[in-house]
Amino acid sequence: MTKTETSTSGAAKTPDEPRRIALVTGASSGLGEVFARRLARKGYDLVLVARRRDRLDRLAEEITKAGGAKSEVLEADLSRPQGVALVEERIARGDVEMLVNCAGFGTLGEFAQLPVERELEEIDLNVRALARLSHAALGQMTKQKRGAIINVGSTGAFQPVPYMATYAATKAFVLHFSEALHEEAKKYGVTVTCLCPGPVKTEFQEVSGVRQERLRIGWTSAEKVVADALKASARGKAIAVPGGFNQITSMSIRFAPRFLVRKVAGAVFRDAGAAPQQ
């Protein structure tokens, strides 16, 4: 056992000091799973939240065996009010020092042709659940004068995206909401960071129906995305956009005519879910 460990803030901590706790939603796969594994390596114990209990149990076991981090499993569907309430109750204990709002999904297609119930479920998960959990966490963190929240947005947050209209709109909310909270919370010593990745090879594409071969540029590994997010949070930054190409495009959108931005985005995603022609 080493005499001291170095925390992400740079301060040394002794082995007898209680381990910090991070709560990660969407932890059963994709970015959420990568966040959980990396935070465990950084010295956090974990609260893992997702719908799929079997995956959470397996992940918790693997994390414990790999490095000794304790993992608490919460099975919760965050698109449902009762699922969000369960996680709010856990946050209310006041021991969560980092919240990663990673749970979310996207849909692909013309809005008028998609099932409206699924679109509303997308809004409930991507927006309502994130807002409620952010509120619960900030209530505790601002009193304790420490803590961090990472809200997972998207490069889609910087412009309207025809054929992924609901998804991009929810992520625009996440971006603007997180930036506002960043300004409100920093005087309490709390950091709120919005992570805006471009395409990442995870289950997200499978769920949304986006074919990976249709999006040929801007891809970033899940490991780099998570590393960049944690680095940005530790540095007190409001926004993290992993990958040079994604940083350039997200900045250049500000100076392009809006009609052109939505036309280009629509052209990219119009056929993103279509099967390749034989």
Protein Blocks (a to p, Z undefined) as FASTA:
>chain_A
ZZbdcdfkopacdfklccdddddehklgcjllmmmmmmmmnopacddddfblmlmmmmmm
mmmmmnopacddddddfkbfklmmmmmmmmmnopafbdcdfbccddeddfklpcfklmmm
mmmmmmmmmmmmmmmmmmmmmmnopacddddddfklmpccehilmmmmmmmmmmmmmmmm
mmmmmmnopacddddddddddfklmmnopafklpmghiacfklmmmmmmmmmmnopabdc
ehjklmmmmmmmmmpcfklmmmmmmmmmmmmmpccdZZ
